[in-house]
Amino acid sequence: MDWYSEQTDLDLSKQNELRLSCKLPKHIGIIMDGNGRWALEHGLTRTEGHKQGIESVRDIVKACAQIGIPYLTLYAFSLENWKRPSSEVGVLMNLLEYYLKKEIKDLNENNVRLLAIGKISSLPKKVQRLLFEAIDITSKNTGLTLTLALSYSGRWDIVRAVQMIAHDIRRGKIAPEDITEEIFSSYLQTSQLPDPDLIIRTSGEMRLSNFLLWESAYSEIYISNKYWPEFRRDDLYTAIKDYSRRERRFGKISAQIHEASKQNVENVKIEK
């Protein structure tokens, strides 16, 4: 199905307004929280909440591709989530398998490249196989890069990077004094992704929950009070508008940012 042909005129108008009036984030990370609480408040099982959460995933992925967001990373399953009741973990793995089977054709046909970060070896073998197949099938696509954080932990990835660096030091491949932020970042599983500009968390909780800890040092954070199953494209547009109104200083002061922006505009005029 062509995602671009199924849009309503109203949605197209909203997206055009975003492109014209907002500075779009290059990379959005989303902590998808609240499936279980949404289900309980609606008298449903937690399983139903997770199923409804997939509908939100589907809508947000489509919206990001349609707007032209280059990178979207979804926190789908954390290392800590393995501590949940085995019955719920089993449901989540089955839903992941269902998503990969059902969505890969649409993802590929709409030029989406799929990636995954996390301790993938912990996932069931069938899920691993489907995941690697999907990554391979979409590897040549040039549109939205959709990254699924599965069995993922920011601390785990940082420790893993340190272990790999220590191993390379022992082999003489790198010297301790050569280590920079850029070199350290290259050992993380997110090395092929830009740092997230915007991190969205649903359900009103105000914490990162071990998500992209190194990478989010200068990310703007947006908290939605909606549970993930309720979060849809209009909520994404609201988050992007809020992000666009913020001034990202990266440790500088406002005057420096304004001067740099002015200089960039003048450089563009000269080039023309």
C-alpha positions in Angstrom: 0.0 0.0 0.0 1.3 3.5 -1.0 1.2 5.5 2.2 1.3 8.8 0.3 -1.8 8.1 -1.7 -4.0 7.2 1.3 -3.6 10.6 3.1 -6.6 12.8 3.5 -6.5 16.4 2.2 -6.6 17.7 5.8 -3.6 15.6 6.9 -1.7 16.7 3.8 -2.4 20.3 4.7 -1.2 19.8 8.3 2.0 18.2 7.1 2.7 21.0 4.6 2.2 23.5 7.3 4.7 21.7 9.4 7.3 21.7 6.6 6.8 25.4 5.9 6.6 26.7 9.5 8.7 24.3 11.6 12.3 23.2 11.7 11.8 19.4 11.5 13.9 17.2 13.7 16.3 14.9 11.8 16.0 12.1 14.4 13.0 11.4 16.7 13.2 8.8 19.5 10.0 7.6 21.2 9.6 5.9 24.5 6.3 4.1 24.0 4.8 3.9 27.4 1.4 3.2 28.9 0.0 0.2 27.0 -0.9 -1.7 30.2 -2.4 1.3 32.0 -4.4 2.3 29.0 -5.9 -1.2 28.8 -6.7 -1.4 32.5 -8.4 2.0 32.4 -10.6 0.7 29.5 -11.4 -2.6 31.2 -9.2 -4.6 28.9 -6.3 -7.0 29.3 -2.7 -5.8 29.0 -2.5 -7.9 25.9 -5.2 -5.7 24.3 -3.2 -2.7 25.3 -0.1 -3.9 23.5 -2.1 -4.8 20.4 -3.6 -1.3 20.3 0.0 0.0 20.7 0.9 -1.5 17.4 -1.7 0.6 15.7 0.0 3.7 17.1 3.4 2.4 15.8 1.9 1.9 12.4 0.4 5.5 12.3 3.5 7.2 13.6 5.9 5.4 11.3 3.7 6.3 8.3 3.4 10.0 9.4 7.2 10.3 9.9 7.8 8.8 6.4 5.2 11.1 4.8 6.6 14.3 6.5 10.1 13.4 5.6 11.7 12.7 9.0 14.9 10.8 8.2 15.3 8.8 11.4 12.8 7.3 13.9 13.8 5.1 16.8 11.2 3.3 18.8 11.9 1.9 22.3 10.0 -1.3 21.8 11.4 -3.6 24.5 14.0 -2.9 27.2 16.5 -5.3 28.8 14.6 -4.7 32.1 11.3 -5.8 30.4 12.5 -9.4 30.6 11.7 -9.2 34.3 8.0 -8.9 33.6 5.7 -12.0 34.0 6.7 -14.6 31.4 3.1 -14.7 30.0 3.3 -11.0 29.1 6.9 -11.3 27.7 5.5 -14.1 25.5 2.7 -11.9 24.3 5.1 -9.1 23.4 7.4 -11.5 21.5 4.4 -12.9 19.6 3.3 -9.3 18.7 6.8 -8.5 17.5 6.8 -11.5 15.3 3.3 -10.5 14.0 4.5 -7.0 13.3 7.6 -8.1 11.4 5.6 -10.6 9.3 2.7 -8.2 8.5 4.5 -4.9 8.0 7.7 -5.8 6.2 6.0 -5.6 2.8 4.6 -2.2 3.4 7.8 -0.9 4.9 9.8 -2.0 1.9 7.3 -0.7 -0.6 7.4 2.7 1.1 11.2 2.9 1.0 11.7 2.4 4.8 15.0 1.0 6.0 14.7 -1.1 9.1 17.4 -1.4 11.7 17.6 -2.8 15.3 19.7 -2.1 18.4 19.9 -4.0 21.6 20.9 -7.5 22.8 19.2 -9.1 19.8 20.7 -12.6 20.8 18.3 -12.6 23.8 15.2 -12.6 21.5 13.5 -15.9 20.4 15.3 -17.5 17.5 12.2 -17.1 15.2 12.0 -13.4 16.0 15.8 -13.0 15.3 15.4 -14.7 12.0 12.4 -12.5 10.9 14.2 -9.4 12.1 17.4 -10.1 10.2 15.4 -10.9 7.1 13.5 -7.6 7.4 16.7 -5.7 7.9 18.2 -7.4 4.8 15.2 -6.9 2.6 15.0 -3.1 3.4 18.8 -2.5 3.5 18.9 -0.6 0.2 16.0 1.7 1.0 16.7 5.4 1.2 13.6 6.9 2.9 12.8 6.8 6.6 15.3 4.8 8.8 13.2 3.0 11.4 15.2 1.6 14.3 13.6 -0.8 16.8 15.3 -0.8 20.2 14.8 -4.4 21.3 16.2 -6.0 24.5 17.9 -2.6 24.7 19.5 -0.7 27.5 21.5 2.5 27.2 23.8 1.5 30.1 24.3 -2.0 28.6 25.4 -0.4 25.3 27.8 2.0 27.0 29.3 -0.9 29.0 29.5 -3.0 25.9 31.3 -0.1 24.1 33.8 0.2 27.0 34.5 -3.6 26.8 35.1 -3.4 23.1 37.4 -0.4 23.5 39.4 -2.2 26.2 39.7 -5.2 23.9 41.1 -3.0 21.1 43.5 -1.3 23.5 44.8 -4.7 24.6 45.3 -5.6 21.0 47.2 -2.4 20.3 44.5 -1.2 17.9 43.9 2.0 19.8 45.7 4.0 22.6 43.8 5.3 25.6 44.8 8.9 24.8 43.3 8.5 21.3 39.8 8.1 22.7 37.5 11.0 21.9 33.7 11.4 22.1 33.5 10.6 18.4 35.6 7.4 18.7 33.5 6.3 21.8 30.3 6.9 19.8 31.6 4.8 17.0 31.6 1.7 19.3 27.9 2.2 20.3 25.2 0.3 18.4 23.8 3.6 17.3 27.0 4.6 15.5 25.2 4.8 12.1 22.5 7.1 13.5 22.7 10.8 14.3 22.0 11.7 17.9 18.2 12.2 18.4 17.0 15.8 18.2 13.7 15.1 19.9 12.8 12.4 22.4 9.1 11.9 23.0 7.8 10.0 26.0 4.1 9.1 26.4 2.0 8.4 29.6 3.2 11.5 31.4 6.2 9.8 33.0 9.3 12.1 33.2 12.3 9.8 32.8 14.4 8.4 30.1 14.2 4.8 31.4 17.6 3.8 30.1 16.9 5.0 26.5 19.8 6.4 24.4 21.6 7.7 27.5 24.8 8.8 25.7 23.0 9.9 22.5 20.4 12.1 24.2 22.8 14.4 25.9 21.4 17.4 24.0 18.1 16.1 22.9 14.9 18.1 23.5 12.4 16.1 25.5 8.7 16.2 25.0 6.3 14.5 27.5 2.8 13.6 26.4 0.2 12.8 29.0 -1.5 10.4 26.6 -0.8 6.7 26.8 0.9 5.2 23.8 -2.2 3.5 22.4 -3.8 6.9 22.2 -0.8 8.7 20.7 -1.4 9.3 17.0 -0.1 11.5 14.2 -1.8 14.7 15.4 0.0 14.3 18.7 3.3 13.8 16.8 2.6 17.1 15.0 2.0 18.9 18.3 5.4 17.5 19.6 7.2 18.7 16.5 5.7 22.2 16.7 6.8 22.3 20.4 10.3 21.2 19.4 10.5 23.8 16.7 9.8 26.6 19.1 12.7 25.7 21.3 16.2 27.2 21.1 18.9 24.5 21.1 22.1 26.2 22.5 24.4 23.2 23.0 26.1 25.0 25.9 26.3 28.4 24.1 24.3 31.5 24.9 21.4 32.8 22.8 23.4 35.7 21.3 25.9 33.2 19.9 23.2 31.1 18.3 21.5 34.1 16.8 24.8 35.4 15.4 25.6 32.0 13.9 22.1 31.8 12.3 22.6 35.3 10.9 26.0 34.3 9.4 24.5 31.2 7.8 21.8 33.3 6.1 24.4 35.8 4.8 26.5 32.9 3.5 23.5 31.5 1.6 22.9 34.9 0.0 26.6 35.1 -1.1 26.4 31.7 -2.6 23.4 32.6 -4.6 
